[in-house]
């Protein structure tokens, strides 16, 4: 074989081996890329579509059983609200009724108190009229009787009047030991004297009265007080 042909043949064999090696390398790279690509996942997002919409679409929809439970809960809550509203209206009605009753009771109390104040002395005044009738009879007959009979009649009426007051709990204030008591005596006049060492009642100008141990009217009196000593 000529030398040139042998060299060409070697070069041709080397080129073929190099080509095969390159193809094998490409195949290996392709296989490696494929393996790497299997491990990486990509999410394709269309243009103009938000990424969150796809996730929301992928969420599981509510089951019919969940809807039924939710509706039952809503119905239960509605029933509770209606019951509370009804109870509130009942309490409001009761409150208004009680308020009206209290107002009527207050008016009735005021009316009864006013009537009591006007007519509480009804029985007493009826008995007092009997004494007044006796006074009128005495004055009408004063010219038909002597002075002694008229005086006796007036004294009888006076005792009758005292008995009536005593029956109602009205008693005169008695002066004991002439001691001046400012709680039941009202000093109208005072007189200084050396005859007393402490204030004393000298004269009763108007009699005082008690009503069931309570002061009804103080007695108006003249009081003797110790004479003041002149300073040297």
C-alpha positions as CSV (number, residue, x, y, z in Angstrom):
1,X,0.0,0.0,0.0
2,X,1.4,3.3,-1.0
3,X,2.4,5.5,2.0
4,X,-0.1,8.3,1.2
5,X,-3.0,5.9,1.2
6,X,-2.0,4.4,4.5
7,X,-1.8,7.8,6.1
8,X,-5.2,8.8,4.7
9,X,-6.6,5.6,6.0
10,X,-5.3,6.3,9.6
11,X,-6.7,9.8,9.5
12,X,-10.0,8.5,8.3
13,X,-10.2,6.0,11.1
14,X,-9.2,8.7,13.7
15,X,-11.9,11.0,12.5
16,X,-14.5,8.3,12.7
17,X,-13.5,7.4,16.3
18,X,-13.6,11.1,17.2
19,X,-17.1,11.4,15.7
20,X,-18.3,8.4,17.6
21,X,-16.8,9.8,20.8
22,X,-18.6,13.1,20.3
23,X,-21.9,11.4,19.7
24,X,-21.5,9.3,22.8
25,X,-20.7,12.4,24.8
26,X,-23.8,14.2,23.5
27,X,-25.8,11.2,24.4
28,X,-24.4,11.2,27.9
29,X,-25.0,14.9,28.3
30,X,-28.6,14.5,27.1
31,X,-29.1,11.6,29.5
32,X,-27.6,13.6,32.4
33,X,-29.8,16.6,31.5
34,X,-32.8,14.3,31.5
35,X,-32.0,13.0,34.9
36,X,-31.5,16.5,36.3
37,X,-34.7,17.7,34.7
38,X,-36.7,14.8,36.4
39,X,-35.6,16.2,39.8
40,X,-36.7,19.8,39.1
41,X,-40.4,20.7,38.8
42,X,-41.4,23.9,37.1
43,X,-44.7,25.7,37.3
44,X,-45.9,27.2,34.1
45,X,-47.8,30.5,34.7
46,X,-49.7,32.0,31.8
47,X,-49.1,35.6,31.1
48,X,-51.6,37.9,32.9
49,X,-52.8,35.2,35.3
50,X,-51.9,35.8,39.0
51,X,-50.1,32.9,40.7
52,X,-52.6,32.9,43.6
53,X,-55.6,32.1,41.5
54,X,-54.4,28.7,40.5
55,X,-53.8,27.8,44.1
56,X,-57.3,29.0,45.1
57,X,-58.7,27.0,42.3
58,X,-56.8,23.9,43.4
59,X,-58.3,24.2,47.0
60,X,-60.9,21.5,47.8
61,X,-64.5,22.7,47.6
62,X,-66.8,22.4,50.6
63,X,-68.6,19.2,50.8
64,X,-72.4,19.0,50.9
65,X,-72.2,17.7,54.5
66,X,-70.3,20.8,55.6
67,X,-72.9,23.1,54.0
68,X,-75.6,21.2,55.8
69,X,-73.9,21.6,59.2
70,X,-73.3,25.3,58.5
71,X,-77.0,25.8,57.6
72,X,-78.1,24.0,60.8
73,X,-75.8,26.2,62.9
74,X,-77.2,29.4,61.2
75,X,-80.8,28.2,61.9
76,X,-79.9,27.5,65.5
77,X,-78.4,31.0,65.9
78,X,-81.4,32.6,64.3
79,X,-83.7,30.7,66.7
80,X,-81.6,31.9,69.6
81,X,-81.7,35.5,68.4
82,X,-85.5,35.3,68.0
83,X,-85.9,33.8,71.5
84,X,-83.7,36.6,73.0
85,X,-85.7,39.3,71.2
86,X,-89.0,37.8,72.5
87,X,-87.6,37.6,76.0
88,X,-86.4,41.2,75.8
89,X,-89.9,42.3,74.7
90,X,-91.5,40.4,77.6
91,X,-89.2,42.0,80.1
92,X,-89.9,45.4,78.6
93,X,-93.6,44.9,78.8
94,X,-93.3,43.7,82.4
95,X,-91.2,46.7,83.3
96,X,-93.7,49.1,81.7
97,X,-96.5,47.5,83.6
98,X,-94.7,47.7,86.9
99,X,-93.8,51.3,86.2
100,X,-97.5,52.1,85.5
101,X,-98.5,50.3,88.7
102,X,-96.0,52.2,90.7
103,X,-97.2,55.5,89.3
104,X,-100.8,54.6,90.0
105,X,-99.8,53.6,93.5
106,X,-98.0,56.9,94.1
107,X,-101.0,58.8,92.9
108,X,-103.3,56.8,95.1
109,X,-101.0,57.3,98.1
110,X,-101.0,61.1,97.5
111,X,-104.8,61.1,97.2
112,X,-105.2,59.1,100.4
113,X,-102.7,61.3,102.3
114,X,-104.5,64.4,101.1
115,X,-107.9,63.0,102.2
116,X,-106.4,61.9,105.6
117,X,-105.0,65.4,106.2
118,X,-108.4,66.9,105.4
119,X,-110.6,64.5,107.3
120,X,-108.3,63.0,110.0
121,X,-109.9,65.3,112.6
122,X,-113.4,64.3,111.6
123,X,-114.3,62.5,114.8
124,X,-112.6,65.0,117.1
125,X,-114.4,67.9,115.4
126,X,-117.7,66.2,115.7
127,X,-117.2,65.8,119.4
128,X,-116.1,69.4,119.6
129,X,-119.3,70.6,118.0
130,X,-121.2,69.2,121.0
131,X,-119.3,71.6,123.2
132,X,-120.0,74.5,120.8
133,X,-123.7,73.6,120.9
134,X,-123.7,73.8,124.7
135,X,-122.0,77.2,124.5
136,X,-124.7,78.5,122.1
137,X,-127.5,77.2,124.4
138,X,-125.9,78.9,127.3
139,X,-125.6,82.3,125.5
140,X,-129.2,82.0,124.2
141,X,-130.6,81.4,127.7
142,X,-128.4,83.8,129.7
143,X,-131.1,86.4,129.9
144,X,-133.7,83.8,131.1
145,X,-131.6,82.7,134.1
146,X,-129.8,84.4,136.9
147,X,-126.1,85.0,136.9
148,X,-125.4,82.0,139.1
149,X,-127.1,79.5,136.7
150,X,-125.3,81.0,133.7
151,X,-121.9,80.7,135.5
152,X,-122.6,77.1,136.5
153,X,-123.5,76.3,132.9
154,X,-120.3,77.9,131.5
155,X,-118.2,76.0,134.1
156,X,-119.9,72.8,133.1
157,X,-119.1,73.4,129.4
158,X,-115.5,74.2,130.4
159,X,-115.1,70.9,132.2
160,X,-116.7,69.1,129.2
161,X,-114.1,70.7,126.9
162,X,-111.2,69.7,129.2
163,X,-112.5,66.1,129.3
164,X,-112.6,66.1,125.5
165,X,-109.0,67.3,125.2
166,X,-107.9,64.8,127.8
167,X,-109.6,62.0,125.9
168,X,-107.6,62.9,122.8
169,X,-104.3,62.9,124.8
170,X,-104.0,66.7,125.3
171,X,-103.1,67.5,128.9
172,X,-102.0,70.9,130.4
173,X,-98.4,71.4,131.5
174,X,-98.1,71.5,135.3
175,X,-95.6,73.9,137.0
176,X,-93.6,71.9,139.5
177,X,-91.7,73.7,142.3
178,X,-91.8,76.8,140.1
179,X,-88.6,75.6,138.3
180,X,-88.1,77.2,134.9
181,X,-87.7,74.6,132.2
182,X,-86.8,76.1,128.8
183,X,-88.0,73.0,127.0
184,X,-91.6,73.5,128.0
185,X,-91.6,77.2,129.1
186,X,-91.4,80.3,127.0
187,X,-90.2,83.3,129.0
188,X,-92.3,86.3,127.9
189,X,-91.3,88.5,130.8
190,X,-88.2,88.5,133.1
191,X,-87.6,90.3,136.3
192,X,-84.4,90.5,138.3
193,X,-84.5,89.9,142.0
194,X,-82.2,89.0,144.9
195,X,-84.9,86.6,146.2
196,X,-84.0,83.8,143.9
197,X,-80.7,82.0,143.2
198,X,-81.8,80.5,139.9
199,X,-84.6,81.3,137.4
200,X,-88.1,80.6,138.6
201,X,-91.6,80.8,137.1
202,X,-93.4,83.6,138.8
203,X,-96.7,83.6,136.8
204,X,-98.2,81.6,134.0
205,X,-99.5,84.0,131.4
206,X,-100.8,81.3,129.0
207,X,-101.1,77.6,129.7
208,X,-99.1,75.1,127.7
209,X,-100.1,71.6,126.6
210,X,-98.7,68.2,125.9
211,X,-99.9,65.7,123.3
212,X,-99.1,62.2,124.4
213,X,-95.9,63.3,126.2
214,X,-94.9,65.5,123.2
215,X,-94.9,69.3,123.5
216,X,-98.0,70.7,121.7
217,X,-97.6,74.3,122.9
218,X,-95.1,75.8,125.4
219,X,-96.4,77.7,128.4
220,X,-95.9,81.5,128.3
221,X,-94.6,82.5,131.7
222,X,-93.1,85.4,133.7
223,X,-89.6,84.4,135.0
224,X,-87.7,85.7,138.0
225,X,-84.0,85.7,137.5
226,X,-81.1,86.4,139.9
227,X,-80.0,90.0,140.1
228,X,-76.7,90.7,138.5
229,X,-74.0,92.0,140.9
230,X,-72.4,95.2,140.1
231,X,-68.7,95.0,139.4
232,X,-66.5,97.2,141.6
